Amino acid sequence: MDLNFTAEELEFRRDIRQWVAANLPKDISHKVHNAWRLSRDDMQRWAKILGKKGWLGWGWPQKFGGPGWNAVQKHLFEEECALAGAPRVVPFGPVMVAPVIMAFGSPEQQRRFLPGIASGEVWWSQGYSEPGAGSDLAGLKTRAERQGDKYIVNGQKAWTTLGQYGEWIFCLVRTSTEGKPQTGISFLLIDMKSPGVTVRPIVLLDGEPEVNEVFFDNVEVPAENLIGEENKGWTYAKHLLSHERTNIADVNRAKRELERLKRITKSEGLWDDQRFRDQVALLEVEIVALEMMVLRVLSAEKSGKQSLDVAGLLKIRGSEIQQRYSELMMLAAGPYARPFVYEAMEAGWQGDHVGAAHNAPLAGTYFNMRKTTIYGGSNEVQRNIVSQVVLGS
């Protein structure tokens, strides 16, 4: 197994690096490198720049308007974007629902929904978790009742990331109570401007309304918005979750944040502390190991071999690494890791006289990262899956 990049792949990397350097807005990359709050405009501005180039759907085949890159090229694109300080693409449209529409949607649905996703014009949200159904999605209760040529949807979704910006939401809904819980679930696309849809933000410890509750009160959804067959949504959800869990690993962002951790450590005078520097080195080893795992998968895909089903393993290690680097950053900054006032930071003075701007807002990031081992399927559940599928035990 050859984990080295070919000359062609290295040239591809250089081309991507040059294009990103020329097209990524400097104000956005500055915010990303310093972990400042990104507005909806920031995120969508970058999405539209990628969309105009045809790269927002960087993992899409050419038949659906993507660049048709292989697994290695996709990895190199993601890495160069991350290292340059590009915002992480909001995945719900291009990375999650789009592959489901491609694989299971009708030709009419593909023509209707994919262009808006590819261009970055339409903001999608994910409607999976509920107050009583998070890691165990089979327990969901949001109901969709078929009435002629439409469904009537009632229920509630929770922890809907950036749902306050959503224009469309893909939802798992219960269409049958017969048989096993998984067999009565369908995959429905819902216009969030529909009467009866209410979005209520949940303000987190860092003061951000990153997640939301979404309520459905007799919402009418055209039956043509059903993906695939009724009661087959669990199959489509598993297809989507494999993309989400690989995306959560986010080794490229980890490499960028490792460099930020080193900058903070040096700025705070901890680089000469051997015990703390050992912890930074250990984290770097873990990130390299995660990258090697990703490259093994890419090498197998490139050679046409069946790659290991390690999406769950990538999710476990990637999420734990995210928690670790956010913890080390907070420890390095000490009391200056306390939450800063975003408006003051953006005005240009916060951090100049107390601590340093590079420390903000590390405590908020640390608390926010506590969720990474839970969403996308909790790590406890993922360990069970890995033991059964990968280890055969």
C-alpha positions in Angstrom: 0.0 0.0 0.0 1.6 3.3 -1.2 0.6 6.3 1.0 2.7 8.7 -1.0 1.2 11.2 -3.4 2.0 10.9 -7.1 3.5 13.8 -9.1 0.1 14.4 -10.7 -1.5 14.6 -7.2 1.1 17.0 -6.0 0.5 19.2 -9.0 -3.2 19.0 -8.3 -2.6 20.2 -4.7 -0.5 23.2 -6.0 -3.3 24.2 -8.4 -5.9 24.0 -5.5 -3.6 26.0 -3.2 -3.2 28.7 -5.7 -6.9 29.0 -6.5 -7.9 29.1 -2.8 -5.2 31.7 -2.1 -6.6 33.9 -4.9 -10.3 33.5 -4.1 -10.7 33.0 -0.4 -11.7 36.4 1.1 -9.1 37.6 3.6 -11.6 38.7 6.2 -13.1 35.3 6.3 -9.8 33.4 6.6 -8.8 35.8 9.4 -11.9 34.9 11.3 -11.3 31.2 10.8 -7.7 31.2 11.9 -8.6 33.1 15.1 -11.8 31.1 15.7 -14.0 34.2 15.5 -17.7 34.0 14.9 -18.7 33.4 11.3 -21.9 35.0 10.1 -24.4 33.5 7.8 -23.1 35.8 5.1 -19.5 34.6 5.7 -20.4 31.0 5.3 -22.7 31.5 2.3 -20.3 33.9 0.6 -17.6 31.2 0.5 -20.1 28.5 -0.5 -21.2 30.6 -3.5 -17.6 31.2 -4.5 -17.1 27.5 -4.5 -20.4 27.0 -6.3 -19.5 29.4 -9.1 -16.3 27.4 -9.7 -18.3 24.1 -9.5 -16.5 22.9 -6.4 -19.2 23.2 -3.7 -20.2 19.7 -4.6 -16.5 18.7 -4.7 -17.4 15.1 -3.9 -20.0 14.8 -6.7 -19.7 12.9 -9.9 -19.6 14.8 -13.2 -23.1 13.5 -14.2 -24.6 15.6 -11.4 -22.5 18.7 -12.0 -19.5 17.9 -9.8 -15.8 17.9 -10.8 -15.6 14.0 -10.7 -12.6 14.0 -8.5 -11.3 10.7 -7.1 -10.9 10.1 -3.4 -7.4 11.4 -3.2 -8.2 14.6 -5.0 -11.2 15.3 -2.7 -8.9 14.8 0.3 -6.3 17.2 -1.1 -9.0 19.8 -1.8 -10.4 19.6 1.7 -6.9 19.8 3.2 -5.8 22.9 1.2 -9.1 24.7 2.0 -8.7 23.9 5.8 -5.1 25.0 6.0 -5.8 28.2 4.1 -8.5 29.2 6.7 -11.6 28.5 4.6 -14.8 28.0 6.5 -15.9 24.4 6.9 -18.6 23.9 4.3 -22.0 23.5 6.0 -22.4 19.8 5.1 -26.2 19.4 5.2 -26.7 20.2 1.5 -23.7 19.2 -0.5 -22.3 16.4 1.7 -25.3 14.8 3.2 -28.7 15.2 1.5 -27.2 15.5 -2.0 -25.8 12.0 -2.1 -29.1 10.7 -0.9 -31.0 12.5 -3.7 -28.4 11.2 -6.2 -28.7 7.6 -5.1 -32.4 7.3 -4.2 -34.2 10.4 -5.6 -36.2 10.5 -8.8 -34.8 12.3 -11.9 -37.3 15.1 -11.3 -36.1 15.5 -7.7 -32.5 15.6 -8.9 -33.2 18.3 -11.4 -35.2 20.2 -8.9 -33.0 20.2 -5.8 -29.4 19.6 -6.8 -28.7 22.8 -8.7 -29.6 25.0 -5.7 -27.3 22.9 -3.5 -24.4 23.0 -6.0 -24.6 26.8 -6.3 -24.8 27.5 -2.6 -28.0 29.4 -3.1 -30.2 27.2 -0.9 -29.5 26.5 2.8 -30.4 23.0 4.0 -30.9 21.8 7.5 -31.0 18.3 9.0 -34.1 17.0 10.9 -33.0 13.8 12.6 -32.7 14.1 16.4 -35.7 14.6 18.6 -36.1 15.2 22.4 -36.5 11.4 22.9 -34.5 10.1 19.9 -30.9 11.2 19.5 -28.4 8.4 19.3 -31.3 6.0 19.0 -33.0 7.5 15.9 -35.3 4.5 15.6 -37.3 5.9 18.4 -38.3 9.1 16.6 -42.0 10.1 16.8 -42.4 13.0 14.3 -45.4 11.7 12.3 -46.2 12.1 8.6 -49.7 11.0 7.6 -50.5 10.5 4.0 -53.6 12.3 2.8 -54.0 12.1 -0.9 -51.2 13.9 -2.7 -49.6 15.3 0.5 -48.3 14.4 3.9 -49.4 16.1 7.1 -46.4 16.4 9.4 -46.6 16.9 13.2 -43.8 16.6 15.7 -40.6 18.2 16.9 -36.9 18.0 15.9 -34.1 19.1 18.3 -30.4 20.2 18.1 -30.9 21.3 14.5 -27.6 22.9 13.7 -27.9 26.4 12.1 -31.6 25.7 11.6 -32.3 29.4 12.0 -30.9 29.9 8.6 -32.6 26.9 7.0 -34.7 27.2 3.8 -35.2 23.5 3.4 -34.9 20.6 5.8 -34.6 16.9 5.2 -36.4 14.9 7.8 -36.8 11.4 9.1 -40.5 11.0 9.8 -42.6 8.1 11.0 -45.1 6.9 8.4 -45.9 3.5 10.0 -46.0 1.9 13.5 -46.1 -1.7 12.3 -43.1 -4.0 12.7 -39.7 -2.9 13.9 -39.3 0.8 14.6 -36.7 1.1 11.8 -39.2 -0.2 9.1 -41.7 2.6 9.6 -39.5 5.6 8.8 -39.5 7.7 5.7 -37.2 10.4 4.3 -39.0 13.7 3.5 -37.9 17.0 2.1 -39.7 20.0 3.7 -39.8 23.7 2.8 -39.1 25.5 6.0 -41.2 28.4 4.9 -44.3 26.2 5.0 -47.1 27.3 7.3 -46.8 25.4 10.6 -43.0 25.3 10.8 -41.6 27.1 13.8 -37.8 27.4 14.6 -36.8 28.2 18.2 -33.0 28.8 18.8 -31.3 27.2 21.7 -28.6 29.5 23.1 -25.5 27.5 24.2 -22.9 28.2 26.9 -20.8 30.3 24.5 -23.8 32.6 23.8 -24.4 31.3 20.3 -27.7 30.0 19.0 -25.9 27.3 17.0 -28.7 24.7 17.4 -32.4 24.9 17.3 -35.7 23.2 18.0 -38.0 22.8 15.0 -41.7 22.3 15.4 -44.1 20.9 12.8 -47.8 21.7 13.4 -50.0 20.2 10.7 -47.4 21.1 8.0 -48.5 20.1 4.5 -45.8 18.6 2.4 -46.3 17.5 -1.2 -46.0 13.7 -1.6 -43.6 14.3 -4.4 -41.1 15.4 -1.8 -40.8 11.9 -0.5 -37.4 10.4 -1.3 -37.5 6.9 -2.6 -40.1 4.6 -1.1 -42.3 5.1 1.9 -41.0 3.3 5.0 -37.5 2.9 3.5 -36.0 6.0 5.1 -33.9 4.1 7.5 -31.9 2.7 4.6 -31.4 6.2 3.1 -30.4 7.6 6.6 -27.6 5.0 7.0 -26.3 6.0 3.5 -26.3 9.6 4.7 -24.7 9.0 8.1 -21.7 7.2 6.5 -20.9 10.6 4.8 -21.6 12.5 8.1 -19.3 10.4 10.3 -16.4 10.5 7.8 -16.9 14.3 7.6 -16.9 14.6 11.4 -13.3 13.1 11.5 -12.2 16.4 9.8 -8.4 15.6 10.0 -7.6 18.6 7.9 -9.1 21.0 10.4 -7.3 19.2 13.1 -4.0 19.9 11.3 -4.8 23.6 11.1 -5.9 23.8 14.7 -2.7 22.0 15.8 -0.7 24.9 14.3 -2.9 27.3 16.2 -2.3 25.4 19.4 1.4 25.7 18.9 1.1 29.5 18.3 -0.9 29.9 21.5 1.5 27.7 23.5 4.5 29.8 22.3 2.7 33.1 22.9 1.7 32.1 26.4 5.3 31.1 27.2 4.5 27.4 27.6 6.7 26.1 24.8 9.6 25.6 27.2 7.4 23.6 29.6 8.5 20.1 28.7 5.4 18.4 30.2 3.0 20.7 28.3 5.0 20.3 25.1 4.8 16.5 25.5 1.0 16.8 25.4 1.2 18.8 22.2 3.5 16.2 20.7 1.2 13.4 21.7 -1.7 15.2 20.1 0.3 15.6 16.9 1.1 11.9 16.8 -2.7 11.1 17.2 -3.5 13.5 14.3 -0.8 11.9 12.1 -2.3 8.4 13.0 -5.8 9.6 12.0 -4.4 11.0 8.7 -2.7 7.6 8.0 -6.0 5.9 8.5 -7.7 8.3 6.1 -4.9 7.8 3.5 -5.3 4.0 3.9 -8.9 4.3 3.0 -8.1 6.6 0.1 -5.4 4.2 -1.2 -7.8 1.3 -1.2 -10.5 3.4 -3.0 -8.0 4.6 -5.6 -6.8 1.1 -6.4 -10.3 -0.2 -6.7 -10.1 -2.4 -3.6 -12.8 -2.7 -1.0 -11.8 -0.3 1.8 -12.4 -1.1 5.4 -15.8 0.1 6.8 -14.1 2.5 9.2 -16.5 5.4 9.1 -17.3 4.8 12.7 -13.7 4.6 13.7 -12.8 7.8 11.9 -15.7 9.5 13.8 -14.5 8.2 17.1 -10.9 9.3 16.8 -11.7 12.5 14.9 -14.2 13.7 17.6 -11.8 12.9 20.5 -9.0 14.8 18.8 -11.2 17.8 18.4 -12.0 17.7 22.1 -8.3 17.3 23.0 -6.9 20.2 21.0 -9.7 22.6 22.2 -8.8 21.5 25.8 -5.1 22.1 25.4 -5.7 25.5 23.9 -7.9 26.5 26.9 -5.2 25.2 29.3 -2.5 27.1 27.5 -4.4 30.4 27.7 -5.4 29.9 31.4 -7.7 32.7 32.6 -7.5 34.5 29.3 -9.5 31.6 27.8 -12.7 33.0 29.3 -15.4 34.0 26.8 -14.8 37.3 25.2 -17.4 39.8 24.0 -17.8 39.0 20.3 -18.9 42.5 19.4 -15.9 44.0 21.1 -13.6 41.5 19.4 -15.1 42.4 16.0 -14.6 46.1 16.8 -10.9 45.4 16.9 -9.9 46.1 20.5 -10.8 43.1 22.7 -7.7 41.2 23.7 -5.3 44.1 23.2 -5.2 45.0 26.9 -6.2 41.7 28.6 -4.6 38.6 27.3 -4.2 38.3 23.6 -6.6 38.2 20.7 -5.3 34.7 19.7 -6.9 33.3 22.9 -10.4 34.3 22.1 -12.8 32.6 22.6 -11.2 29.3 23.8 -13.4 28.5 26.7 -16.5 28.7 24.5 -14.9 26.4 21.9 -13.9 23.9 24.6 -17.5 23.6 25.9 -18.9 23.5 22.4 -16.6 20.6 21.4 -18.1 18.5 24.2 -20.8 17.6 21.8 -18.6 16.0 19.1 -18.5 12.6 20.7 -22.3 12.5 20.9 -23.7 13.8 17.5 -23.6 11.8 14.4 -24.0 8.6 16.5 -22.5 8.6 19.9 -19.0 7.2 20.3 -20.3 4.5 22.6 -22.6 3.3 19.8 -19.8 3.6 17.2 -17.5 1.4 19.3 -20.1 -1.4 19.3 -20.5 -1.0 15.5 -16.7 -1.1 15.0 -16.4 -4.2 17.1 -19.1 -6.0 15.1 -18.3 -4.8 11.5 -14.6 -4.3 11.5 -13.3 -6.7 14.2 -16.1 -9.3 13.7 -16.7 -9.7 17.4 
